[in-house]
Amino acid sequence: MNILVIGATGTIGKEIYHSLKKQYKEVYAAHRKSTSFPVDITDSQSIKNLFEKLPKLDIVINAAGTATWKHFSDLTEEDYYIGIKSKLMGQVNLVRIAQDYLNNNGAITLTTGILAEHYESKATALSLVNGAIHSFVQSASNELKNNIRLNVVAPGAIAGDFPENQKFAGYYPVDIQKVIEVYKKTIETNSTGQILKIYE
Ligand SMILES: NC(=O)c1ccc[n+]([C@@H]2O[C@H](COP(=O)([O-])OP(=O)(O)OC[C@H]3O[C@@H](n4cnc5c(N)ncnc54)[C@H](OP(=O)(O)O)[C@@H]3O)[C@@H](O)[C@H]2O)c1
């Protein structure tokens, strides 16, 4: 099984990568500053270049993408476009392009977060793109070619990245290992069109 993890040096992505690497032989780690598999998800040509370089894949997991943290009253139009270009259209373009490079019955897993449906100060631009990705996954998953599955993992704040004893968006941070198990579930089951929320 050939697996690609994008954002493989981040808080979430590096744990996904190292966990999958223990279990599967061919796991590729991509991110902007990678010397082996550089990719910038905000640039469609860069996504295509990455897929051209790799063997045909079975699984693509994306844990990359950003948006602007600011109070609503401080957010400019340009600030919104940062998240739209990165976390939203970066992931949409990844799915759009990946469907031509994946094996039949492959799977793509995206990442959003708790802010899609719970309030946190300065997070409006994040909430906007997370919510849009949820709608996108529910629709696009019905129309992907070659039986390719599409899901999205929506974690709460990750413990360690955020103080464990402090609520974020109304919920305590979650253990990264729990989060990794959910990403793995999107590989190992036949689920598609699912929004897998991890906060309690
Ligand atoms: N951390 C949390 O508590 C948390 C909770 C819920 C949801 N999330 C979401 O999960 C995702 C990952 O978060 P994180 O905290 O793990 O991020 P992070 O620690 O900042 O890491 C981001 C990773 O993605 C890569 N990257 C960044 N921009 C990229 C781009 N345009 N193209 C390709 N790779 C890119 C980075 O490497 P390079 O700099 O080399 O590209 C790095 O490997 C984000 O969408 C975040 O909103 C995070």
The ligand as a MOL file (V3000), in Angstrom:
LIG
                    3D

  0  0  0     0  0            999 V3000
M  V30 BEGIN CTAB
M  V30 COUNTS 48 52 0 0 0
M  V30 BEGIN ATOM
M  V30 1 N -2.6110 21.5780 16.2710 0
M  V30 2 C -3.8800 21.5180 16.6700 0
M  V30 3 O -4.2000 21.5750 17.8800 0
M  V30 4 C -4.9740 21.3350 15.6590 0
M  V30 5 C -6.2470 20.9790 16.1110 0
M  V30 6 C -7.2730 20.7970 15.1830 0
M  V30 7 C -7.0330 20.9840 13.8360 0
M  V30 8 N -5.7970 21.3520 13.4180 0 CHG=1
M  V30 9 C -5.5890 21.5270 11.9820 0
M  V30 10 O -4.7430 20.4980 11.5220 0
M  V30 11 C -3.9340 20.9800 10.4520 0
M  V30 12 C -2.4780 20.7500 10.8230 0
M  V30 13 O -2.2180 21.4520 12.0170 0
M  V30 14 P -0.8210 21.3210 12.7920 0
M  V30 15 O -0.9960 22.0130 14.0980 0
M  V30 16 O -0.3540 19.9050 12.7550 0 CHG=-1
M  V30 17 O 0.0850 22.2210 11.8370 0
M  V30 18 P 1.6310 22.5860 11.9980 0
M  V30 19 O 2.2140 21.9890 13.2310 0
M  V30 20 O 1.7480 24.0450 11.7630 0
M  V30 21 O 2.2810 21.8110 10.7450 0
M  V30 22 C 1.8650 22.0660 9.4490 0
M  V30 23 C 2.5220 21.0480 8.5180 0
M  V30 24 O 2.0880 21.3060 7.1910 0
M  V30 25 C 3.1850 21.7760 6.3850 0
M  V30 26 N 2.6090 22.8580 5.5840 0
M  V30 27 C 2.1780 24.0690 5.9930 0
M  V30 28 N 1.6720 24.7610 4.9610 0
M  V30 29 C 1.7670 23.9600 3.8780 0
M  V30 30 C 1.4280 24.1050 2.5160 0
M  V30 31 N 0.8930 25.2410 2.0430 0
M  V30 32 N 1.6590 23.0780 1.6630 0
M  V30 33 C 2.2180 21.9290 2.1150 0
M  V30 34 N 2.5750 21.7280 3.3930 0
M  V30 35 C 2.3660 22.7430 4.2640 0
M  V30 36 C 4.2890 22.1650 7.3650 0
M  V30 37 O 5.5940 21.9740 6.8520 0
M  V30 38 P 6.3090 23.1120 5.9250 0
M  V30 39 O 6.3170 24.3650 6.7160 0
M  V30 40 O 7.6550 22.5320 5.5950 0
M  V30 41 O 5.4460 23.1870 4.7220 0
M  V30 42 C 4.0400 21.1260 8.4660 0
M  V30 43 O 4.5560 19.8680 8.0520 0
M  V30 44 C -4.3070 22.4580 10.2680 0
M  V30 45 O -5.2960 22.5450 9.2810 0
M  V30 46 C -4.8990 22.8310 11.6200 0
M  V30 47 O -5.8290 23.8890 11.5160 0
M  V30 48 C -4.7560 21.5190 14.2900 0
M  V30 END ATOM
M  V30 BEGIN BOND
M  V30 1 1 1 2
M  V30 2 2 2 3
M  V30 3 1 2 4
M  V30 4 1 4 5
M  V30 5 2 4 48
M  V30 6 2 5 6
M  V30 7 1 6 7
M  V30 8 2 7 8
M  V30 9 1 8 9
M  V30 10 1 8 48
M  V30 11 1 9 10
M  V30 12 1 9 46
M  V30 13 1 10 11
M  V30 14 1 11 12
M  V30 15 1 11 44
M  V30 16 1 12 13
M  V30 17 1 13 14
M  V30 18 2 14 15
M  V30 19 1 14 16
M  V30 20 1 14 17
M  V30 21 1 17 18
M  V30 22 2 18 19
M  V30 23 1 18 20
M  V30 24 1 18 21
M  V30 25 1 21 22
M  V30 26 1 22 23
M  V30 27 1 23 24
M  V30 28 1 23 42
M  V30 29 1 24 25
M  V30 30 1 25 26
M  V30 31 1 25 36
M  V30 32 1 26 27
M  V30 33 1 26 35
M  V30 34 2 27 28
M  V30 35 1 28 29
M  V30 36 1 29 30
M  V30 37 2 29 35
M  V30 38 1 30 31
M  V30 39 2 30 32
M  V30 40 1 32 33
M  V30 41 2 33 34
M  V30 42 1 34 35
M  V30 43 1 36 37
M  V30 44 1 36 42
M  V30 45 1 37 38
M  V30 46 2 38 39
M  V30 47 1 38 40
M  V30 48 1 38 41
M  V30 49 1 42 43
M  V30 50 1 44 45
M  V30 51 1 44 46
M  V30 52 1 46 47
M  V30 END BOND
M  V30 END CTAB
M  END
